Amino acid sequence: MLSTIVAASLAQLAWGQGPEMAAVVSKPVSRTIILPGEIQPFLNVALRSRVAGYVDRILVDRGSAVKEGELMVQLSAPEMKAQIAEYESKVQVAEGDRLQAEAKLASFGSTLTSLEATLAATQATYDRLKAASQTPGAISGNELDIALRSVEAQRASVEAQRGNIQAQRASSEGIRNAKAAAEAALRAVKEMEAYLRVTAPFNGVVTERIVHPGALVSPASEMPLLVLQQISHLRVTVAVPEENVGAIPKGATVPFQVPAYPERNYSGTVARRAQSLDSKTRTMAVELDVMNPDQSLAPGMYATVKWPVRSAKPALYVPKTSVVTTTERTFVIRAKEGKAEWVNVKKGAADGDLMEVIGPLQAGDKVVTRANDELREGAPLQSPSK
């Protein structure tokens, strides 16, 4: 084939005819490429026990559909009931101590009020006697001394009672703190008891059941109880090649098919992209959101995605036969001032008989239709007529 093209080109030159030329065409890029995709659940969780205990009942199995909050596994932990009883007893004892302490504090307060009243009366008596003692012979010195000692004794009783009240307040505070600590411990154990009920965190389907009744489970175990997946809403992960990353149409609807139902057409919405390329495959992971109301799709299925490729600016196209590929370069031969000019290009996507090229070309440039490396750089594209 190549020898025929070369011979035809040489014959054209020999008879004074230049090689056949074609214009570089510019047109919008809009095509579809086929990419593999993997269907994954939108939500996926391996449910583990948050407390140590035994599996008492399992209310679901593989394939069971559950609603958010629905009980799936009931665990039992006998020692937890004993702890709850112990802390409830401590709370009751602490409450009794608190009531006694408050009653004692109230009693001390009443006694202080009485002592303060007695002190006031004693002080008034002393003040009256002291005033009367200003009159010679009205009050003996011994009576005044007795009244003063009575005031001092009563004042000491008041101060002592105030000290008792302060000490009782400190004791009451300690009792209240002890009760609060017991209540906190009781709440903590009851919260742990709530973990004996393993419920569904979202609407989904149980895809794996790992444990059976009687099994011992604990938070330290790496083995989950169940695997729950949301399959009414799915993700399709597509590895998009680097050259097509810039044309990812976020929010666009993308069709796909699965081998299980080859006659059906599904679609998803471009929702997320990784914003990073895999260094080995030079692809970017892009996720489609897919609604799956009839649950015909399942996580793990392979999807054939018809990925739309659109470019913000038009691409340049030349005939496929205009592109020459050697071991060293890929180029087209452009006509420049009547001579051949080799222009390095990169191949893009094929479009019928045309090939997208990326390189220093412009729409309307003339290139050799049937090019080959026999037509050397700088060679005239039309021989002089004889």
Secondary structure, 3 states (H helix, E strand, C coil): CHHHHHHHHHHHHHCCCCCCEEECEEECCEEEEEEEEEEEEEEEEEECCCCCEEEEEECCCCCCEECCCCEEEEEECHHHHHHHHHHHHHHHHHHHHHHHHHHHHHHHHHHHHHHHHHHHHHHHHHHHHHHHCCCCCCCCHHHHHHHHHHHHHHHHHHHHHHHHHHHHHHHHHHHHHHHHHHHHHHHHHHHHHHCCEEECCCCEEEEEECCCCCCEECCCCCCCCEEEEEEEEEEEEEEEEHHHHCCCCCCCEEEEECCCCCCCCEEEEEEEEEEEECCCCCEEEEEEEEECCCCCCCCCCEEEEEEEEECCCCEEEEEHHHCEECCCCEEEEEEECCEEEEEECEEEEEECCEEEEECCCCCCCEEECCCCCCCCCCCECCCCCC
